[in-house]
């Protein structure tokens, strides 16, 4: 199973954000701060193991197949109802 990581900003990110808010930095400084924060968040990403990845993929594919079947069934039922109410075209 994936490691449990607490999703809290580090002290450095919070301090940088406070400095940025207080100093009213220019557009390039704000972009630089944003990119630093993005990189800090990307360091927290935990990649799944192969087993987890296959498991997640299977769950998604099964869910999509079930939803496709449900939507197809509803489409068929609504088509029957519309045909019954309005009749067949040209008929």
C-alpha positions in Angstrom: 0.0 0.0 0.0 1.1 3.5 -0.6 2.8 5.3 2.3 0.6 7.6 4.2 1.9 11.2 3.9 0.4 14.1 5.7 -0.4 16.8 3.2 0.7 19.8 5.1 2.8 22.7 3.7 6.3 22.8 5.0 7.4 25.7 7.2 9.6 27.1 4.4 6.6 27.3 2.0 4.4 29.0 4.6 7.2 31.5 5.4 7.7 32.2 1.7 4.0 32.7 1.2 3.8 35.1 4.1 6.8 37.1 2.8 5.2 37.3 -0.6 1.9 38.5 0.8 3.6 41.1 3.0 6.1 42.4 0.4 3.6 42.5 -2.5 6.1 41.1 -4.9 6.2 41.8 -8.6 4.8 39.4 -11.3 8.2 37.6 -11.8 8.8 37.2 -8.1 5.3 35.8 -7.7 5.9 33.4 -10.6 9.1 32.3 -9.0 7.4 31.7 -5.6 4.6 29.7 -7.4 7.1 27.5 -9.2 9.0 26.9 -5.9 5.8 25.9 -4.2 4.9 23.6 -7.1 8.3 21.9 -6.9 7.9 21.4 -3.1 4.5 19.8 -3.7 5.8 17.5 -6.4 8.5 16.2 -4.0 5.6 14.9 -1.8 4.2 12.8 -4.6 4.3 9.0 -3.8 4.2 6.8 -6.9 2.2 3.6 -6.5 3.7 0.2 -6.8 3.1 -2.0 -9.8 0.5 -4.0 -7.8 -1.4 -0.9 -6.7 -1.3 0.5 -10.2 -2.8 -2.6 -11.7 -5.4 -2.8 -8.9 -6.4 0.9 -9.5 -6.6 0.4 -13.2 -8.8 -2.7 -12.9 -11.2 -0.8 -10.5 -11.5 2.1 -13.0 -12.0 -0.2 -16.0 -14.7 -2.2 -14.2 -16.4 1.0 -13.0 -16.4 2.4 -16.6 -17.8 -0.8 -18.0 -20.6 -0.8 -15.4 -21.4 2.8 -16.1 -21.4 2.1 -19.9 -23.9 -0.7 -19.4 -26.1 1.5 -17.2 -26.2 4.3 -19.7 -26.8 2.0 -22.6 -29.7 0.3 -20.8 -31.2 3.7 -19.9 -30.8 4.9 -23.6 -32.5 1.8 -24.8 -35.4 2.2 -22.3 -35.8 5.9 -23.2 -35.8 5.0 -26.9 -38.6 2.5 -26.3 -40.6 5.1 -24.4 -40.1 7.8 -27.1 -41.1 5.3 -29.8 -44.2 4.3 -27.9 -45.3 7.9 -27.2 -44.5 9.4 -30.6 -44.8 6.4 -32.8 -42.4 5.3 -35.5 -41.3 7.9 -38.1 -43.3 7.7 -41.3 -45.8 5.3 -39.7 
